[in-house]
């Protein structure tokens, strides 16, 4: 049995000439909620090890963010 993996990406530095166009498009959409970033948020630094293990086991969506509990209570 053979396994293979294909990974594709790009370097942002290769496209600096269209950076302003991206910001003009993305920022209003992010602010309005029409474009949502993929992220998993874990509240409280006491859960930082749990968050790291979640990431290693693939139980997060997009970026994993550990948020200070004092900030979490003021959001919303």
Secondary structure, DSSP 4 states (H G I P E B T S, - for coil): -----------GGGGGGGHHHHHHHHHHHHHHTSS---EEEEE-GGGHHHHHHHHHTT-SSSEEEEE-HHHHHH--
